[in-house]
Amino acid sequence: MSQDTKDFTLLSAETVNAWLAHQPLWLREADGLSCHLQFANFIEAWGFMSQVALMAEQQNHHPEWFNVYSRVNIKLTTHDAGGITARDLRLAESITGVWRLYHPAADD
């Protein structure tokens, strides 16, 4: 699968901050984006992670994540670029979409 080189271009702080203004689940953390999610139980958390894993594989961009029982912490960064790129925003938006399947009434 060929990758568009613009996918590996670091985004400006202004671009990332403008995106974050409309993405309440996500925070800027050092050289990446992070979110900290809570689910009803382990099965729900694991189901969410399974769905995200399939999307991440399709996008050829994989999260750093940590799961304890009903909590899932996610960090996104493009290591090859050394920070946040369009790949991270795209995967974060996909993750938010899956989150909404589990929390349809949530205001993020």
Secondary structure, 3 states (H helix, E strand, C coil): CCCCHHHHCCCCHHHHHHHHCCCCCCEEECCEEEEEEECCCHHHHHHHHHHHHHHHHHHCCCCEEEEECCEEEEEECECCCCECCHHHHHHHHHHHHHHHHHCCCCCC
